[in-house]
Amino acid sequence: MVTRTAACVTTAVVATAMICAATVTGPASSALRRLPAAPAASAATTATTATTANNRCPPPKGDVVTRVPATVPKNVALTFDDGPSPSWTPQLLDILKTNRVHATFFMVGANARAYPRLVRRVAAEGHTVGNHTYSHADMTRLSARRQEAQLDSTTRSISAAVRGGYKPCFFRPPFGVYNSTTVRLARARGMSTVKWSRDTRDWTSPSHPSRSFQRTVVSNATQLTAHPDILMHDGSEGNYRQNTVDSVQRIITFYKSRGYRFTDPVGR
């Protein structure tokens, strides 16, 4: 994954939209670049692309969510981006199930379409499925129409995988970058835009098991802040995520031992 440190600035180029300008701080993933482009939006595309759903969403937040709201004195959101992946997602699900902990999986639409059984398992086991665009796109470089296609194609892929349908309640922009159009389009589709407050930097993983790297991931995840939203990754196939998998139990144990409740990004 490329990760970027975003700072919002006003630009007159995009109708004075607030754009989060990004500085690249990690290597680009060739696997993510090879993902297919989102299918073009048709004239019939609307903001309600999941016509049926067996889940309910809270009203979308007006602002971008970076920390978990304080719905209880201590809560934490574990979030995983870029999946699902047959290599890493099942291992994470097994760990979460053993610990009776729920997490949020921000899925890339092309991967959701390729691995619908994993989407079904994530939803069936009580986890939250979020929208992470169809091709891991930098939304600030796309027109409004192409941003719509990224959002809607992903929601359709997720919903099609789950019996009865599924409506993502949350959208996380790849690289953490977005503009006012992105937030508006997500909100029109009933999704809150969600970033994170703790970046584990697991996307910098070496391509082999590393205990020292795992200690770094755990350390980054467990620097206590108020109501943290923790960023980790379970995709894509072109990246090595075993170090993330092997760190998660220690992260769960840390927060459980301190009385934290594991919630979705808005504290449910």
QUIJO-V511647 format. One record per pair of residues at least 12 apart in sequence whose C-alpha atoms are under 8 Angstrom apart, sorted by the first residue. I is the first residue (numbers start at 0). GAP is how many residues later the second one is. D is the distance in whole Angstrom. If there is no record, write none. Layout:
BEGIN
I/GAP/D, I/GAP/D
END
This chain:
BEGIN
0/25/7, 0/26/7, 0/27/6, 0/28/5, 0/31/8, 0/174/8, 0/202/6, 1/22/6, 1/23/7, 1/24/5, 1/25/5, 1/26/5, 1/27/7, 1/173/6, 1/201/8, 2/21/6, 2/22/6, 2/23/6, 2/172/5, 2/173/7, 3/18/5, 3/19/5, 3/20/5, 3/21/6, 3/22/8, 3/171/5, 3/172/7, 3/173/7, 4/17/5, 4/18/6, 4/19/7, 4/20/8, 4/171/8, 5/14/5, 5/15/5, 5/16/5, 5/17/7, 5/170/7, 5/171/6, 6/12/8, 6/13/5, 6/14/5, 6/15/7, 7/12/4, 7/13/6, 8/12/7, 16/162/6, 16/163/5, 16/164/7, 17/161/5, 17/162/5, 18/121/7, 18/158/8, 18/159/6, 18/160/4, 18/161/7, 19/120/8, 19/157/5, 19/158/6, 19/159/6, 20/156/7, 21/155/7, 25/177/8, 25/178/7, 28/209/7, 28/210/7, 29/208/7, 30/205/7, 30/206/7, 30/207/5, 30/208/8, 31/103/7, 31/104/7, 31/204/7, 31/206/8, 32/102/8, 32/103/8, 34/75/7, 34/100/5, 34/101/8, 35/74/7, 35/98/8, 35/99/6, 36/97/7, 36/98/6, 37/96/5, 37/97/6, 37/111/6, 37/112/5, 37/115/6, 38/110/6, 38/111/8, 38/114/7, 39/106/7, 39/109/6, 40/104/7, 40/105/7, 40/107/7, 40/108/5, 40/111/8, 44/107/8, 46/105/8, 46/138/8, 46/141/6, 46/142/5, 47/141/6, 48/103/6, 48/106/7, 48/107/6, 48/140/8, 49/105/7, 49/106/6, 49/109/6, 49/115/7, 49/116/7, 49/117/6, 50/114/8, 51/112/7, 51/113/5, 51/114/7, 51/115/8, 52/106/7, 52/111/6, 52/112/4, 52/113/4, 52/114/6, 53/110/6, 53/111/6, 53/112/6, 53/113/8, 54/111/6, 54/112/7, 55/111/8, 55/113/8, 56/110/8, 56/111/8, 56/112/5, 56/133/7, 56/134/8, 57/111/7, 58/131/7, 58/132/8, 59/109/8, 59/127/6, 59/130/6, 59/131/5, 59/132/5, 60/126/8, 60/130/8, 60/131/5, 60/132/8, 61/125/8, 61/130/7, 62/129/8, 62/130/8, 63/119/8, 63/128/7, 63/129/5, 63/130/6, 63/131/7, 64/127/7, 64/128/6, 64/129/5, 64/130/6, 64/131/8, 64/200/8, 64/201/8, 65/128/6, 65/129/5, 65/130/5, 65/131/6, 65/163/7, 66/129/6, 66/130/6, 66/159/8, 66/160/6, 66/161/6, 66/162/6, 66/198/7, 67/159/5, 67/160/6, 67/161/6, 67/196/8, 67/197/5, 67/198/5, 67/199/6, 68/158/7, 68/196/8, 68/197/6, 68/198/6, 69/157/7, 69/197/7, 70/196/6, 70/197/8, 71/189/8, 71/195/8, 73/152/8, 73/153/6, 73/185/7, 73/186/5, 73/187/6, 74/152/5, 74/153/7, 74/185/5, 74/186/5, 74/187/6, 74/188/6, 74/192/7, 75/151/5, 75/152/5, 75/153/6, 75/154/8, 75/179/8, 75/184/7, 75/185/6, 75/186/5, 75/187/6, 75/191/8, 76/26/7, 76/27/7, 76/150/8, 76/151/6, 76/152/5, 76/153/6, 76/185/6, 76/186/5, 76/187/5, 76/188/6, 76/190/8, 77/24/8, 77/25/5, 77/26/6, 77/151/6, 77/152/5, 77/153/7, 77/154/8, 77/184/7, 77/185/8, 77/186/8, 78/24/6, 78/25/5, 78/26/6, 78/27/7, 78/150/7, 78/151/6, 78/152/5, 78/153/6, 78/154/8, 79/23/8, 79/24/6, 79/25/5, 79/26/6, 79/151/6, 79/152/5, 79/153/4, 79/154/6, 80/24/6, 80/25/5, 80/26/6, 80/27/8, 80/51/7, 80/150/8, 80/151/6, 80/152/5, 80/153/6, 80/154/7, 81/24/6, 81/25/5, 81/26/5, 81/50/7, 81/54/8, 81/151/6, 81/152/6, 81/153/5, 81/154/6, 82/22/7, 82/23/7, 82/24/5, 82/25/6, 82/28/6, 82/29/7, 82/150/7, 82/151/5, 82/152/4, 82/153/6, 83/21/8, 83/23/6, 83/24/7, 83/27/6, 83/28/6, 83/31/7, 83/34/6, 83/35/7, 83/150/7, 83/151/6, 83/152/8, 84/26/7, 84/30/8, 84/33/8, 84/149/6, 84/150/5, 84/151/6, 84/152/6, 85/29/8, 85/32/7, 86/150/7, 87/146/6, 87/147/7, 87/153/7, 87/154/7, 87/157/7, 88/29/8, 88/145/6, 88/146/8, 89/28/8, 90/154/7, 91/142/8, 91/153/6, 91/156/8, 92/29/7, 94/153/8, 94/154/7, 96/28/8, 98/153/8, 100/161/6, 101/24/7, 101/25/5, 101/26/8, 101/160/6, 101/161/7, 101/162/8, 102/24/5, 102/25/6, 102/159/7, 102/160/7, 102/161/7, 103/23/6, 103/24/5, 103/25/6, 103/26/7, 103/160/6, 103/161/8, 104/17/8, 104/22/7, 104/23/6, 104/24/5, 104/25/6, 105/23/6, 105/24/4, 105/25/5, 105/26/5, 105/65/7, 105/66/7, 106/22/7, 106/23/6, 106/24/6, 106/25/5, 106/26/8, 107/23/7, 107/24/5, 107/25/5, 107/26/5, 107/27/6, 107/28/6, 107/46/7, 108/22/7, 108/23/7, 108/24/6, 108/25/4, 108/26/7, 108/44/7, 108/45/4, 108/46/7, 108/48/6, 108/49/7, 109/24/5, 109/25/6, 109/44/7, 109/47/8, 111/42/8, 111/45/6, 111/46/6, 111/49/8, 112/44/5, 112/45/7, 112/48/8, 115/42/8, 115/45/5, 115/46/8, 116/44/7, 118/39/7, 118/42/6, 118/43/7, 119/41/6, 119/42/5, 119/43/8, 122/39/7, 127/40/8, 127/136/7, 128/39/6, 128/40/8, 128/41/8, 129/38/5, 129/39/6, 129/40/5, 129/41/6, 129/42/7, 130/20/7, 130/23/6, 130/24/7, 130/37/6, 130/39/6, 130/40/5, 130/41/6, 131/19/8, 131/22/8, 131/39/6, 131/40/5, 131/41/6, 131/42/6, 132/17/5, 132/18/5, 132/20/8, 132/21/6, 132/40/7, 132/41/7, 133/16/5, 133/17/7, 133/19/6, 133/20/5, 134/15/7, 135/38/6, 136/13/8, 136/37/6, 137/35/7, 137/36/6, 137/37/7, 137/39/7, 137/40/8, 138/34/7, 138/35/8, 138/38/7, 138/39/6, 138/40/8, 138/43/7, 139/37/7, 139/38/5, 139/39/6, 139/42/8, 143/37/7, 143/38/8, 146/35/7, 146/38/8, 147/37/7, 150/35/7, 154/12/7, 154/13/7, 167/23/7, 168/21/6, 168/22/5, 168/23/6, 169/21/5, 169/22/5, 169/23/6, 169/24/7, 170/15/7, 170/20/6, 170/21/6, 170/22/5, 170/23/6, 171/21/6, 171/22/5, 171/23/6, 172/20/7, 172/21/8, 172/22/7, 175/19/6, 193/71/7, 194/34/8, 195/32/8, 195/33/5, 195/34/6, 195/35/6, 196/31/6, 196/32/5, 196/33/6, 196/34/8, 197/22/7, 197/23/6, 197/30/6, 197/31/6, 197/32/5, 197/33/6, 198/21/7, 198/22/7, 198/31/6, 198/32/5, 198/33/7, 199/16/8, 199/17/5, 199/18/7, 199/19/8, 199/20/5, 199/21/5, 199/30/7, 199/31/6, 199/32/6, 200/16/7, 200/19/8, 200/30/8, 200/31/7, 201/15/6, 201/30/6, 201/31/7, 201/39/8, 201/41/8, 201/42/6, 202/29/8, 202/30/7, 204/35/7, 204/36/7, 204/38/7, 205/34/7, 206/32/7, 206/33/5, 207/32/7, 207/34/8, 207/35/8, 208/33/7, 208/34/6, 209/33/7, 210/32/8, 212/30/7, 213/29/6, 213/30/7, 213/32/7, 213/33/6, 214/32/7, 216/27/7, 216/30/7, 217/29/6, 217/30/8, 217/32/7, 217/33/6, 220/30/7, 221/29/7, 221/32/7, 221/33/8, 228/36/7, 231/12/7
END
